[in-house]
Amino acid sequence: MNIRAPAAALRILDLLEQAGFLAYAVGGCVRDALLGKTPGDWDLCTCAQPEQVSAVLRAAGITVHETGLQHGTVTAVLEHEAYEVTTFRLDGAYSDHRRPDVVVFTDDLYADLSRRDFTVNAMAWHPERGLVDPFNGKADLRSGVLRSVSGCSGGFRIISATVSNKRRGARLRAS
């Protein structure tokens, strides 16, 4: 596996790790990199609380915008690129089918990955520790299968799966 993250994303990961926090690239950027595509953006996740992320990055001279604190997200701007950094979390119900009504922060990467929609989006990567893939998303990518992590439902997610499916030529599989 040959994932090449931008130097700025690697710097953010390194700063968080040096401060004692686990940090990974996560989701679509990992998926796209495994497919050999250049990710449009790099999302990062960490066990650090949003305030801790902001403090660590600001101390290093990085501009931070508190864009989604209620969901654990801050946006770091480095080298003219925005990087969303989100605290590992567990989500409650999605009454609007888009954003969780309740978010609980956790220090458990696997719990965070388990809340994601599809196995191909439930992967994390670190330049030293490598790929974390508890739901076999990489195998699903190779097989062209789009599979739910844990019974995700709702019209929005089904439409999202259908659109993603058509773009990739994958087939849906119930789980």
Stockholm file with secondary structure:
# STOCKHOLM 1.0

chainA/1-175         MNIRAPAAALRILDLLEQAGFLAYAVGGCVRDALLGKTPGDWDLCTCAQPEQVSAVLRAAGITVHETGLQHGTVTAVLEHEAYEVTTFRLDGAYSDHRRPDVVVFTDDLYADLSRRDFTVNAMAWHPERGLVDPFNGKADLRSGVLRSVSGCSGGFRIISATVSNKRRGARLRAS
#=GR chainA/1-175 SS CCCCCCHHHHHHHHHHHHTTCCEEEETHHHHHHHTTCCCSCCEEEESSCHHHHHHHHHHTTCEEEEEEGGGTEEEEEETTEEEEEEECEEECCCTTSSSCSCEEECSCHHHHHHTSSBGGGSCEEETTTEEECTTCHHHHHHHTEEEBSSCCCSHHHHHHHHHHHHHHTCEEECC
#=GC SS_cons         CCCCCCHHHHHHHHHHHHTTCCEEEETHHHHHHHTTCCCSCCEEEESSCHHHHHHHHHHTTCEEEEEEGGGTEEEEEETTEEEEEEECEEECCCTTSSSCSCEEECSCHHHHHHTSSBGGGSCEEETTTEEECTTCHHHHHHHTEEEBSSCCCSHHHHHHHHHHHHHHTCEEECC
//
